Amino acid sequence: MASNRQYDLVLLGPTGYTGRFCSEHIVMNLPTDLKWAIAGRSPQKIEPIADELKKLNSDRVQPDVLGVQLNSTELNELAQKTRLIINCIGPYHLYSTPVVEACAAHGTHYVDATGETPWVKLIIDKYHEKAKSNGAIIIPSVGVESAPADMLAWALVKHVREELASQTREIDCCIKEMKTSGASGGTLNTVLSIFDWLPSSELMKSMTPFALAASTPPKDIPRDSIINKLFGARWIRDLGTVTTSPSGIADITIVHRSSTLMPELYGKRFFFRQFLHVRNSLIGVAVHVGFLIGISLLMIPPVRTLVRRFIFAPGQGPTMEASKNDRLEYHAVATADQEGPSPKRVFGKFTYHGSMYVLTGLLLAEAAMTILQEEEKVKKVSRGGIVTSATLGQEFVDRIENVGCRIDTKTFQY
């Protein structure tokens, strides 16, 4: 779509760990005539990044370097200059609310890599309607949390609709494998600062499965047994032994927002669960109990202070050499919403080989490009406002598969 704005895209926060990977992906993979800029609070720190990007690919339009403070005046000016902002400045609950506010006010599209569910709920409550009325497409959580799970669920629902002529009753999903060299300083500091930001009672309110839903959730959702709640581990047909997933609630809430934004595709009775695959029940119980103990300890301020002494500083993280064997694989099973004792089931898999932060960078860049090239279609499907990766549809799937991701689906024949 034609635009008279100065830039197609502005990357906010290129000096951070994820921001650097995202900017490199843009240079190496997005159209060479893209009008773009990299922006942050210190142009002096950004200039060396721009020099490095030029060395990667000198045969393209180079990004402008913009200094911008995170206040309303400067962010409003920035939002009016560009069609879309990729925001890599976290923790998002500390720094990025005014960025979303400016985008919502000026109809500027936006993507980020937050996994901060309480903050996503806050911006939905405050800015969804304004963004929608001004034509902005705002998509949080377009990183490892929660685009892989969201796009895999969308692909399964699409398969059920097209191959089985049915809506989807449920999807059980698990992280089959997450081999990672470790978390960046930004990620770890975000986790800690969430507990500083919100009291535990408010934190729990925003962490229910349908906390981000766009409409009333279904009433007939199966409940976990007391045994499952206490011990976490369980066996699920076609997935094996699974347990509580530490990142589960972030993905679950996003997928349920997708399903309630697009009920005509998912179905009004749809629900989604996510787990972590483990070798046996004993390990599953240990992971579940360890996770609960860890969360409880992080609610104690002195514990958070102690933990901060042993983690990467923001902007730092595992080296590319350490990350070369990283791998992410999700498995999921969708059950069609069909009458009878044996509804059809569909298996799905998302795979990626490489650094989780490189994956986040490419997801952000390719989501941005999907919005820029398919703007009217995305607006029609999502209805605008604060939406999800799944609303980007097949075009987004095609783009990420071209740069290393893989999504497969097949109907079980039994």
DRENMARVO-901531 format. One record per residue: residue in three letters; x, y, z of N, C-alpha, C in turn. Coordinates in steps of 0.001 Angstrom, whole numbers, padded with zeros to 6 digits, always signed. Example, Ala and Ser with C-alpha at 12.3 -4.5 7.8 and 13.67 -1.06 7.14 Angstrom:
BEGIN
ALA+013190-005690+007800+012300-004500+007800+013200-003300+007800/SER+012850-002250+007080+013670-001060+007140+012900+000030+007870/
***
This chain:
BEGIN
MET+000848-001198+000000+000000+000000+000000+000882+001246+000000/ALA+000584+002201-000865+001364+003428-000953+001246+004229+000339/SER+002333+004880+000716+002337+005679+001931+003243+006880+001725/ASN+002862+007999+002335+003704+009186+002222+004616+009339+003444/ARG+004718+008316+004264+005595+008399+005425+007048+008214+004997/GLN+007936+008778+005775+009358+008787+005425+009957+007387+005383/TYR+009520+006539+006321+010096+005201+006419+009020+004123+006298/ASP+009443+002981+005766+008588+001790+005829+008652+001180+007221/LEU+009839+001217+007800+010083+000474+009033+011147+001175+009855/VAL+010936+001234+011160+011965+001699+012100+012173+000616+013139/LEU+013431+000212+013318+013777-000750+014362+014228+000018+015598/LEU+013476-000117+016664+013753+000576+017913+014515-000376+018839/GLY+015733+000000+019203+016546-000827+020091+017516-001754+019384/PRO+018284-001269+018408+019192-002157+017667+020447-002544+018434/THR+020740-001902+019551+021947-002233+020309+021728-003403+021263/GLY+020474-003777+021496+020189-004911+022368+020508-006235+021687/TYR+020483-007297+022467+020875-008613+021960+019956-009071+020824/THR+018645-009001+021036+017697-009388+019988+017683-008366+018859/GLY+017785-007099+019205+017747-006042+018186+018852-006177+017158/ARG+020040-006591+017595+021147-006768+016650+020851-007882+015657/PHE+020322-008993+016154+019988-010100+015251+018879-009711+014282/CYS+017912-008947+014778+016814-008512+013914+017325-007592+012811/SER+018188-006645+013168+018715-005716+012160+019553-006455+011124/GLU+020315-007453+011559+021107-008237+010610+020210-009023+009657/HIS+019111-009546+010169+018185-010279+009298+017564-009346+008260/ILE+017229-008147+008678+016665-007172+007732+017656-006908+006606/VAL+018912-006675+006971+019944-006360+005978+020126-007497+004986/MET+020098-008732+005471+020421-009878+004631+019226-010460+003885/ASN+017987-010145+004332+016841-010869+003787+015672-010022+003289/LEU+015514-008807+003784+014368-008009+003352+014723-007211+002094/PRO+013724-006690+001374+013983-005995+000104+015047-004906+000241/THR+015911-004828-000761+017039-003892-000689+016614-002432-000811/ASP+015391-002184-001304+014913-000809-001422+014052-000389-000236/LEU+014033-001199+000810+013267-000870+002006+013762+000443+002604/LYS+012853+001346+002877+013210+002611+003529+013113+002394+005037/TRP+014270+002431+005709+014222+002084+007127+015236+002867+007937/ALA+015079+002737+009254+015982+003430+010182+016152+002566+011417/ILE+017261+002775+012109+017464+002179+013426+017483+003316+014434/ALA+016800+003126+015546+016574+004234+016475+016782+003785+017913/GLY+017230+004720+018729+017415+004458+020144+017776+005726+020879/ARG+018021+005568+022165+018256+006751+022991+019631+007369+022776/SER+020598+006584+022269+021962+007089+022112+022449+006866+020680/PRO+022383+007895+019825+022905+007739+018456+024366+007320+018426/GLN+025151+007725+019437+026560+007361+019474+026754+005851+019582/LYS+025829+005178+020266+025915+003720+020388+025354+003018+019150/ILE+024490+003712+018426+023856+003096+017259+024739+003204+016022/GLU+025529+004257+015910+026370+004451+014718+027265+003250+014418/PRO+027927+002655+015426+028746+001472+015127+027920+000301+014596/ILE+026671+000179+015071+025782-000874+014559+025503-000633+013077/ALA+025233+000624+012720+024986+000967+011316+026191+000649+010446/ASP+027389+000912+010962+028605+000605+010209+028744-000904+009979/GLU+028430-001692+010991+028511-003148+010866+027487-003658+009853/LEU+026292-003079+009862+025245-003511+008935+025648-003210+007492/LYS+026302-002087+007281+026747-001746+005926+027757-002761+005405/LYS+028620-003247+006298+029610-004251+005893+028941-005569+005501/LEU+027813-005881+006142+027103-007122+005833+026533-007107+004419/ASN+026039-005937+004003+025417-005824+002674+025421-004358+002259/SER+026429-003992+001487+026553-002584+001066+025657-002258-000122/ASP+025120-003302-000785+024314-003089-001995+022828-002961-001672/ARG+022511-002163-000688+021114-001945-000343+020976-000553+000279/VAL+019751-000094+000415+019499+001164+001114+019915+000974+002573/GLN+020817+001817+003045+021307+001712+004416+020348+002432+005369/PRO+020266+001969+006610+019326+002597+007544+019818+003956+008031/ASP+018878+004882+008180+019198+006119+008886+019357+005804+010370/VAL+020087+006657+011066+020270+006525+012513+019498+007647+013195/LEU+018582+007286+014072+017720+008262+014727+017899+008197+016236/GLY+018044+009355+016855+018029+009438+018307+016614+009722+018769/VAL+016123+008930+019701+014764+009147+020210+014712+008760+021682/GLN+014218+009670+022480+013989+009388+023886+012586+008790+024042/LEU+012415+007981+025066+011143+007275+025228+010123+008131+025974/ASN+009850+009299+025409+008798+010155+025960+007747+010390+024880/SER+006599+010861+025287+005461+010972+024374+005759+011870+023180/THR+006422+012985+023413+006678+013936+022323+007516+013303+021221/GLU+008648+012704+021592+009546+012143+020588+008999+010861+019969/LEU+008276+010080+020748+007706+008848+020199+006548+009146+019248/ASN+005772+010164+019546+004715+010567+018608+005306+011038+017292/GLU+006401+011792+017361+007074+012242+016136+007591+011046+015341/LEU+008179+010073+016051+008701+008881+015381+007578+008086+014726/ALA+006483+007891+015445+005372+007095+014919+004782+007710+013652/GLN+004825+009026+013541+004287+009682+012358+005218+009601+011152/LYS+006482+009214+011396+007452+009138+010298+007459+007789+009593/THR+006903+006755+010232+007089+005400+009715+005782+004632+009645/ARG+005736+003676+008731+004561+002814+008629+004533+001788+009750/LEU+005718+001371+010219+005766+000271+011194+006985+000418+012093/ILE+006826+000034+013353+007928-000002+014316+008127-001434+014788/ILE+009371-001907+014694+009773-003141+015376+010416-002710+016688/ASN+009843-003118+017791+010309-002654+019090+011071-003759+019818/CYS+012366-003538+020034+013224-004500+020730+013713-003957+022071/ILE+013019-002975+022620+013440-002393+023891+012636-002996+025031/GLY+013303-003784+025845+012671-004370+027013+013477-004022+028270/PRO+012950-004357+029439+011654-004979+029669+010521-004082+029155/TYR+009584-004689+028486+008524-003920+027839+007629-003210+028840/HIS+007389-003822+029978+006503-003184+030962+007143-001935+031553/LEU+008470-001836+031472+009156-000649+031985+009270+000460+030949/TYR+009476+000108+029688+009870+001112+028696+008919+001282+027506/SER+008051+000328+027245+007417+000310+025927+005949+000686+025879/THR+005330+000947+027007+003932+001388+026962+003759+002663+026140/PRO+004627+003676+026282+004461+004877+025459+004707+004628+023973/VAL+005474+003600+023632+005683+003269+022217+004368+002758+021621/VAL+003710+001850+022334+002420+001331+021875+001388+002451+021813/GLU+001385+003320+022814+000435+004442+022845+000598+005317+021608/ALA+001840+005622+021232+002089+006470+020064+001658+005770+018779/CYS+001935+004486+018662+001521+003742+017456+000009+003674+017352/ALA-000666+003417+018469-002127+003353+018462-002735+004689+018058/ALA-002129+005773+018519-002668+007109+018246-002513+007519+016793/HIS-001460+007026+016118-001148+007519+014775-001320+006458+013684/GLY-001954+005332+014032-002203+004317+013019-000931+003678+012498/THR+000087+003587+013352+001375+003014+012970+001413+001552+013397/HIS+001772+000675+012487+001834-000737+012811+003023-001005+013731/TYR+002969-002160+014421+003935-002399+015498+004076-003892+015752/VAL+005314-004369+015965+005552-005735+016439+006625-005701+017511/ASP+006565-006666+018442+007612-006770+019456+007802-008233+019840/ALA+008742-008474+020759+009095-009842+021153+008821-010102+022629/THR+007880-009370+023211+007622-009547+024636+007068-010938+024941/GLY+007391-011410+026139+006724-012587+026682+006031-012227+027977/GLU+005805-010929+028180+005286-010389+029448+003756-010312+029384/THR+003107-011413+029710+001645-011492+029589+000920-010396+030370/PRO+001313-010076+031596+000612-008996+032305+000671-007668+031553/TRP+001816-007379+030940+001935-006134+030182+001089-006178+028913/VAL+001046-007317+028245+000201-007438+027052-001261-007184+027424/LYS-001689-007717+028552-003067-007462+029003-003297-005974+029243/LEU-002314-005314+029844-002434-003874+030113-002616-003082+028823/ILE-001769-003368+027806-001870-002565+026577-003151-002890+025799/ILE-003623-004129+025880-004899-004459+025235-006013-003649+025874/ASP-006049-003650+027199-007106-002928+027910-007071-001429+027615/LYS-005867-000871+027469-005737+000582+027309-005801+001054+025858/TYR-005274+000239+024913-005039+000787+023576-005659+000007+022421/HIS-006285-001130+022684-006823-001924+021575-007837-001141+020753/GLU-008795-000541+021407-009858+000158+020676-009321+001377+019932/LYS-008389+002103+020550-007801+003263+019876-007013+002826+018647/ALA-006211+001771+018800-005434+001266+017665-006348+000810+016540/LYS-007410+000128+016900-008360-000375+015906-009017+000771+015146/SER-009440+001785+015878-010124+002909+015236-009192+003713+014328/ASN-007885+003683+014615-006920+004435+013811-006213+003584+012752/GLY-006627+002316+012631-006094+001468+011568-004738+000853+011843/ALA-004322+000829+013117-003026+000233+013465-003154-001268+013677/ILE-002152-002003+013218-002022-003433+013501-000882-003568+014497/ILE-001197-003954+015718-000208-004041+016788-000132-005493+017242/ILE+001052-006097+017091+001208-007510+017403+002356-007700+018395/PRO+002037-007921+019668+003077-008264+020636+003407-009755+020564/SER+004489-010151+021215+004854-011567+021376+005128-012276+020062/VAL+005933-011637+019196+006277-012236+017909+007699-012808+017971/GLY+008057-013384+019124+009352-014027+019263+009161-015501+019565/VAL+010165-016116+020203+010018-017503+020632+008779-017639+021497/GLU+008489-016640+022283+007172-016482+022901+006469-015355+022143/SER+005450-015642+021346+004728-016902+021289+004412-017293+019846/ALA+005209-016785+018886+004896-017020+017481+004953-018494+017071/PRO+005945-019292+017500+005937-020693+017060+004679-021453+017462/ALA+004269-021335+018715+003059-022020+019171+001818-021465+018478/ASP+001777-020155+018309+000608-019508+017694+000462-019914+016230/MET+001573-019943+015497+001508-020302+014082+001274-021798+013884/LEU+001815-022629+014772+001547-024059+014680+000071-024335+014948/ALA-000492-023696+015974-001916-023867+016245-002761-023399+015058/TRP-002396-022256+014473-003138-021751+013303-003063-022743+012148/ALA-001877-023302+011900-001714-024245+010797-002560-025501+011021/LEU-002638-025978+012264-003452-027146+012570-004942-026856+012381/VAL-005370-025712+012865-006774-025329+012712-007134-025207+011231/LYS-006243-024618+010456-006451-024489+009008-006552-025872+008359/HIS-005683-026797+008753-005706-028158+008216-007038-028843+008545/VAL-007470-028723+009783-008747-029333+010194-009898-028767+009371/ARG-009887-027471+009152-010960-026835+008377-010924-027298+006923/GLU-009747-027294+006306-009656-027576+004864-009728-029062+004542/GLU-009127-029902+005389-009083-031336+005086-010225-032123+005708/LEU-010748-031662+006833-011781-032406+007541-013122-031682+007576/ALA-013158-030481+006997-014399-029687+006948-015014-029520+008337/SER-014177-029212+009303-014634-029109+010690-013916-027966+011382/GLN-014507-027480+012463-013785-026605+013361-012984-027461+014334/THR-012177-026826+015179-011278-027554+016075-011773-027450+017508/ARG-011843-028602+018161-012264-028617+019559-011109-028260+020491/GLU-009952-028903+020286-008841-028659+021199-007509-028920+020500/ILE-006468-028290+021022-005098-028597+020630-004280-028801+021898/ASP-003618-029952+021963-002602-030185+022987-001248-030024+022320/CYS-000415-029178+022902+000876-028830+022311+001969-029065+023344/CYS+003148-029426+022885+004272-029539+023818+005557-029083+023153/ILE+006460-028569+023976+007813-028303+023510+008533-029643+023530/LYS+008688-030226+022358+009332-031540+022251+010823-031438+022565/GLU+011440-030366+022079+012864-030155+022335+013169-028667+022283/MET+013872-028175+023284+014405-026813+023258+015845-026889+023741/LYS+016733-027062+022789+018153-027098+023094+018699-025694+022912/THR+019069-025059+024007+019489-023665+023941+020737-023440+024762/SER+021561-022532+024300+022812-022210+024986+022595-021248+026145/GLY+021363-020845+026380+021080-019990+027524+020305-018750+027151/ALA+019807-018073+028179+019019-016860+027990+019909-015629+027995/SER+019475-014594+027287+020211-013331+027290+019982-012592+028597/GLY+020836-011600+028841+020653-010776+030027+019323-010049+030029/GLY+018883-009609+028838+017602-008901+028756+016446-009780+029163/THR+016452-011033+028694+015382-011963+029048+015345-012212+030545/LEU+016501-012490+031126+016557-012811+032546+016179-011612+033414/ASN+016632-010428+033027+016271-009231+033791+014782-008911+033677/THR+014192-009232+032528+012753-009027+032364+011969-009895+033327/VAL+012353-011169+033423+011673-012082+034348+011726-011531+035769/LEU+012891-011081+036180+013041-010567+037542+012243-009286+037753/SER+012273-008405+036761+011612-007108+036949+010095-007216+036930/ILE+009556-008270+036297+008103-008491+036335+007641-008641+037784/PHE+008432-009379+038579+008065-009584+039983+008226-008295+040788/ASP+009157-007420+040379+009281-006108+041028+008079-005223+040706/TRP+007553-005376+039489+006533-004469+038950+005145-004724+039525/LEU+004757-005996+039627+003395-006336+040018+003372-007152+041304/PRO+002423-006882+042200+002239-007789+043337+001754-009143+042844/SER+002031-010183+043603+001714-011540+043162+000233-011735+042862/SER-000647-011059+043607-002085-011214+043370-002477-010696+041987/GLU-001912-009558+041587-002199-009010+040267-001549-009843+039166/LEU-000368-010365+039451+000331-011211+038488-000499-012443+038152/MET-001075-013064+039168-001870-014273+038958-003137-013995+038150/LYS-003738-012833+038322-004972-012495+037595-004742-012454+036088/SER-003543-012049+035694-003263-011897+034266-002702-013171+033652/MET-002593-014232+034434-001952-015450+033957-002940-016611+033810/THR-004207-016321+033666-005191-017364+033416-005251-017636+031913/PRO-005692-018841+031490-005609-019215+030069-006277-018249+029098/PHE-007381-017627+029499-008099-016722+028595-007946-015251+029013/ALA-006824-014927+029682-006617-013555+030171-006598-012533+029046/LEU-006180-012931+027830-006069-011991+026712-007182-012187+025672/ALA-008172-012986+026005-009213-013324+025033-009961-012093+024559/ALA-010336-012116+023274-011061-010993+022674-012568-011123+022856/SER-013037-012262+023357-014460-012472+023605-014608-013483+024731/THR-015830-013761+025125-016082-014679+026229-015550-016074+025901/PRO-014788-016679+026801-014251-018018+026525-015335-019087+026574/PRO-015072-020246+025968-016058-021336+026028-016288-021788+027465/LYS-017489-022295+027720-017858-022675+029091-017507-024122+029420/ASP-017386-024977+028417-017227-026414+028672-015783-026869+028466/ILE-014853-026186+029125-013434-026558+029037-013145-027630+030086/PRO-012542-028745+029686-012203-029785+030664-011264-029249+031746/ARG-011491-029671+032960-010672-029236+034096-009570-030252+034391/ASP-008422-029760+034828-007372-030657+035280-007793-031355+036570/SER-007393-032595+036709-007645-033316+037950-006748-032774+039057/ILE-007101-033084+040289-006272-032675+041426-004875-033267+041309/ILE-004787-034521+040853-003488-035181+040692-002620-034417+039699/ASN-003219-034023+038558-002458-033276+037558-001991-031925+038089/LYS-002843-031260+038844-002475-029959+039410-001339-030088+040423/LEU-001358-031174+041207-000352-031354+042238+000996-031775+041671/PHE+000965-032695+040683+002210-033309+040231+002648-032878+038822/GLY+001751-032281+038052+002133-031731+036755+002229-032746+035642/ALA+002884-033883+035878+003138-034862+034819+001864-035593+034417/ARG+001782-035910+033134+000653-036673+032592+001077-037287+031268/TRP+000274-038218+030774+000521-038839+029468-000584-038412+028521/ILE-000215-037952+027332-001189-037529+026327-000962-038348+025064/ARG-002032-038902+024580-001963-039723+023379-001283-038966+022231/ASP-000347-039611+021575+000396-039099+020415+001428-038032+020775/LEU+001500-037634+022042+002540-036704+022493+003468-037338+023518/GLY+002972-038319+024271+003783-038972+025279+003669-038317+026642/THR+004719-038449+027452+004718-037901+028806+005106-036425+028766/VAL+004291-035605+029408+004512-034154+029402+004330-033614+030810/THR+004765-032380+030998+004612-031723+032290+004412-030232+032080/THR+004385-029492+033163+004194-028045+033120+005296-027377+032298/SER+004901-026503+031397+005849-025742+030589+006053-024366+031203/PRO+007293-024004+031554+007530-022679+032137+007046-021528+031260/SER+007091-021708+029929+006634-020645+029028+005184-020844+028594/GLY+004528-021853+029183+003210-022239+028701+002168-021145+028735/ILE+002091-020400+029843+000991-019432+029972+001103-018320+028946/ALA+002332-017925+028587+002499-016887+027564+001929-017359+026232/ASP+002248-018607+025851+001749-019132+024582+000252-019408+024635/ILE-000223-019952+025738-001647-020290+025865-002512-019038+025732/THR-002132-017972+026411-002952-016755+026362-002961-016136+024968/ILE-001824-016192+024263-001768-015649+022902-002612-016487+021951/VAL-002493-017821+022027-003289-018678+021140-004782-018472+021392/HIS-005165-018311+022640-006587-018060+022916-007031-016679+022438/ARG-006124-015728+022398-006510-014443+021779-006721-014651+020286/SER-005842-015420+019646-006022-015715+018228-007369-016384+017979/SER-007701-017374+018794-008933-018134+018567-010171-017282+018770/THR-010107-016321+019695-011271-015464+019933-011316-014261+018997/LEU-010194-013947+018353-010213-012941+017290-010754-013520+015987/MET-010566-014845+015795-010979-015504+014553-011839-016727+014850/PRO-012975-016553+015548-013801-017710+015933-014381-018453+014738/GLU-014511-017756+013612-015048-018418+012424-014089-019478+011899/LEU-012807-019376+012226-011819-020372+011813-011601-021418+012899/TYR-011374-020987+014117-011041-021905+015204-012270-022639+015749/GLY-013397-021954+015797-014590-022515+016418-014814-021928+017793/LYS-016041-021863+018210-016385-021214+019483-016109-022094+020691/ARG-015810-023393+020460-015530-024292+021589-014041-024608+021716/PHE-013216-023922+020956-011778-024218+020899-011073-023902+022218/PHE-010155-024788+022600-009225-024448+023671-007878-025112+023404/PHE-006838-024554+024046-005446-024903+023767-004708-025126+025077/ARG-003894-026173+025105-003052-026414+026271-001608-026620+025801/GLN-000660-026222+026629+000744-026412+026266+001530-027014+027420/PHE+002449-027899+027050+003244-028626+028029+004697-028682+027570/LEU+005498-029310+028407+006900-029603+028100+007059-031118+028044/HIS+007635-031633+026965+007837-033078+026851+008987-033516+027745/VAL+008794-034632+028449+009840-035190+029319+009946-036692+029069/ARG+011062-037283+029503+011293-038707+029248+010380-039602+030066/ASN+010088-039188+031299+009241-040032+032148+008532-039184+033191/SER+007621-039805+033917+006784-039080+034877+007600-038522+036039/LEU+008640-039255+036461+009455-038781+037576+010114-037452+037244/ILE+010676-037350+036039+011267-036080+035598+010182-035017+035495/GLY+009009-035396+035003+007897-034459+034876+007496-033857+036208/VAL+007404-034690+037238+007065-034199+038573+008157-033264+039087/ALA+009423-033646+038862+010543-032814+039326+010529-031443+038654/VAL+010264-031417+037346+010205-030138+036625+009071-029280+037159/HIS+007903-029881+037343+006731-029153+037826+006980-028560+039219/VAL+007471-029390+040120+007711-028925+041493+008825-027888+041510/GLY+009875-028129+040721+010967-027158+040654+010518-025810+040127/PHE+009644-025841+039121+009118-024588+038572+008319-023818+039622/LEU+007449-024525+040347+006643-023864+041375+007514-023287+042485/ILE+008544-024036+042882+009452-023535+043919+010207-022310+043412/GLY+010665-022379+042148+011386-021251+041567+010550-019985+041529/ILE+009304-020127+041099+008405-018963+041058+008196-018404+042459/SER+007999-019284+043420+007780-018837+044802+008994-018084+045337/LEU+010193-018585+045033+011408-017912+045507+011584-016543+044859/LEU+011235-016438+043566+011406-015155+042878+010451-014080+043391/MET+009443-014482+044123+008551-013492+044732+009190-012810+045944/ILE+010348-013323+046388+011047-012762+047548+012127-011799+047051/PRO+012023-010502+047346+012974-009508+046814+014442-009835+047021/PRO+014892-010291+048196+016323-010602+048349+016802-011711+047407/VAL+015933-012643+047103+016306-013709+046174+016552-013126+044787/ARG+015692-012205+044361+015875-011573+043052+017183-010787+043010/THR+017499-010112+044090+018763-009370+044162+019955-010303+044005/LEU+019892-011449+044665+020972-012422+044583+021114-012973+043164/VAL+019994-013301+042540+020016-013875+041191+020647-012905+040196/ARG+020379-011619+040361+020907-010615+039423+022437-010586+039382/ARG+023066-011078+040431+024537-011078+040467+025145-012115+039530/PHE+024342-013081+039095+024898-014216+038370+024405-014332+036930/ILE+023746-013314+036414+023201-013403+035061+023890-012393+034146/PHE+023731-012615+032821+024252-011658+031845+023655-010276+032088/ALA+024422-009239+031772+023880-007882+031764+022976-007713+030548/PRO+021984-006819+030609+021151-006549+029432+022013-006183+028227/GLY+021652-006724+027056+022423-006491+025844+023436-007576+025557/GLN+023645-008472+026532+024592-009569+026356+023852-010897+026342/GLY+024545-011938+025845+023933-013252+025797+024906-014267+025249/PRO+024426-015478+024994+025303-016533+024474+025927-016138+023142/THR+027141-016602+022894+027807-016327+021618+027185-017163+020511/MET+027406-016743+019259+026897-017518+018129+027543-018894+018077/GLU+028799-018980+018476+029474-020282+018497+028788-021214+019489/ALA+028450-020681+020656+027772-021501+021664+026365-021894+021233/SER+025769-021102+020324+024380-021318+019919+024227-022140+018643/LYS+025342-022584+018045+025257-023180+016712+024463-024484+016681/ASN+024383-025182+017822+023637-026437+017867+022272-026292+018530/ASP+021826-025068+018750+020513-024853+019353+019409-025370+018423/ARG+018311-025768+019035+017219-026348+018258+015909-026157+019022/LEU+014843-025883+018283+013509-025770+018870+012548-026647+018079/GLU+011774-027469+018796+010784-028308+018133+009529-028408+018990/TYR+008407-028011+018402+007100-028150+019035+006352-029295+018351/HIS+005639-030090+019129+004680-031056+018604+003299-030678+019124/ALA+002285-030942+018334+000925-030636+018757-000066-031573+018080/VAL-001187-031812+018759-002258-032639+018211-003564-031878+018328/ALA-004232-031705+017195-005544-031043+017152-006635-032098+017024/THR-007711-031911+017749-008873-032795+017674-010027-032029+017043/ALA-010582-032591+015980-011699-031940+015289-012932-031914+016182/ASP-013733-030885+016029-014975-030752+016798-016083-031520+016071/GLN-016013-032849+016168-016939-033731+015461-017737-034575+016442/GLU-018930-034950+016042-019764-035844+016857-019189-037256+016822/GLY-019533-038036+017836-019108-039421+017854-017952-039667+018796/PRO-017646-040951+019052-016623-041303+020043-015189-041126+019552/SER-014973-041020+018240-013608-040975+017702-013433-039850+016685/PRO-013435-038605+017142-013197-037496+016199-011806-037588+015597/LYS-011640-037074+014399-010357-037094+013709-009341-036240+014462/ARG-008071-036666+014340-006974-035965+015007-005894-035629+013983/VAL-005245-034481+014173-004226-034003+013245-002952-033695+014026/PHE-001823-034172+013511-000528-033926+014140+000161-032743+013474/GLY+000820-031921+014269+001570-030791+013731+002934-030670+014383/LYS+003884-030088+013633+005245-029935+014143+005839-028625+013645/PHE+006479-027890+014553+007249-026681+014210+008702-026963+014566/THR+009621-026730+013616+011040-026955+013897+011886-025784+013421/TYR+012957-025555+014164+013945-024539+013782+015292-024945+014370/HIS+016345-024853+013577+017706-025156+014025+018501-023853+014074/GLY+018988-023500+015258+019773-022290+015396+019429-021548+016676/SER+020095-020420+016888+019908-019612+018089+018464-019162+018256/MET+017964-019232+019499+016605-018771+019778+016478-017265+019549/TYR+017577-016532+019689+017523-015083+019508+017597-014700+018035/VAL+018323-015495+017254+018261-015310+015805+016849-015609+015315/LEU+016228-016661+015864+014844-016987+015507+013915-015828+015828/THR+014050-015259+017009+013204-014113+017370+013418-012950+016417/GLY+014665-012673+016081+014950-011584+015147+014313-011793+013795/LEU+014393-013018+013270+013803-013250+011945+012277-013246+012009/LEU+011699-013736+013109+010246-013696+013250+009733-012253+013245/LEU+010419-011383+013976+010023-009972+014012+010108-009337+012630/ALA+011245-009557+011953+011454-008929+010644+010458-009451+009610/GLU+010224-010758+009612+009312-011324+008613+007857-010985+008920/ALA+007503-010863+010196+006159-010399+010539+005951-008968+010066/ALA+006973-008132+010284+006890-006741+009831+006694-006673+008322/MET+007447-007479+007596+007354-007446+006143+006003-007971+005659/THR+005463-008963+006362+004136-009460+006014+003099-008361+006156/ILE+003175-007610+007245+002222-006512+007452+002374-005459+006354/LEU+003616-005097+006064+003840-004053+005063+003336-004464+003683/GLN+003503-005722+003320+003123-006171+001975+001675-006636+001883/GLU+001091-007046+003019-000275-007583+003014-001184-006784+003946/GLU-000961-005482+003994-001614-004638+004995-003133-004761+004992/GLU-003747-004631+003838-005214-004653+003781-005765-006021+004138/LYS-005102-007073+003701-005560-008430+004032-005471-008685+005536/VAL-004367-008264+006144-004206-008456+007589-005259-007664+008354/LYS-005541-006459+007909-006589-005662+008558-007943-006346+008466/LYS-008222-006952+007318-009507-007620+007131-009625-008843+008026/VAL-008556-009647+008092-008586-010872+008894-008590-010558+010381/SER-007726-009654+010799-007548-009381+012227-008570-008391+012775/ARG-009139-007581+011881-010029-006462+012236-009283-005342+012950/GLY-007958-005448+013009-007127-004361+013509-007068-004276+015018/GLY-006214-003384+015489-006003-003236+016923-004857-004114+017382/ILE-004915-004538+018642-003865-005375+019212-004236-006833+018974/VAL-003500-007470+018056-003873-008793+017574-002698-009763+017771/THR-002601-010785+016929-001609-011838+017150-000921-012238+015847/SER+000174-012987+015983+000907-013481+014815+000008-014287+013887/ALA-000921-015047+014457-001767-015929+013649-002599-015169+012634/THR-002900-013915+012896-003696-013136+011948-002919-012822+010670/LEU-001607-013077+010673-000786-012852+009477-000900-014009+008488/GLY-001390-015149+008947-001787-016229+008064-000688-016886+007255/GLN-001092-017419+006093-000203-018226+005267+000983-017423+004739/GLU+000789-016155+004483+001892-015326+003980+003050-015296+004983/PHE+002722-015216+006262+003761-015234+007298+004417-016615+007372/VAL+003612-017669+007306+004163-019030+007303+005142-019204+006143/ASP+004737-018761+004964+005612-018897+003793+006927-018153+003995/ARG+006853-016969+004568+008062-016162+004740+009012-016816+005748/ILE+008502-017296+006871+009413-017864+007872+009950-019226+007417/GLU+009175-019946+006603+009698-021206+006067+010834-020962+005070/ASN+010822-019820+004427+011910-019477+003494+013213-019124+004202/VAL+013144-018880+005519+014358-018490+006251+014662-019448+007403/GLY+014215-020697+007286+014703-021704+008218+013709-022383+009121/CYS+012493-021854+009234+011475-022516+010046+010760-023582+009210/ARG+010118-024517+009876+009365-025544+009163+008103-025875+009961/ILE+006952-025862+009297+005686-026251+009909+005076-027361+009078/ASP+004796-028506+009710+004195-029644+009019+002924-030070+009736/THR+001909-030487+008975+000683-031032+009545+000256-032265+008765/LYS-000352-033246+009447-000888-034426+008778-002003-035044+009616/THR-002998-035580+008961-004094-036254+009646-003676-037661+010048/PHE-003929-038033+011302-003661-039395+011714-004587-040368+011005/GLN-004034-041481+010545-004831-042499+009854-005013-043709+010767/TYR-005882-043563+011758-006183-044708+012618-007637-044603+013065/
***
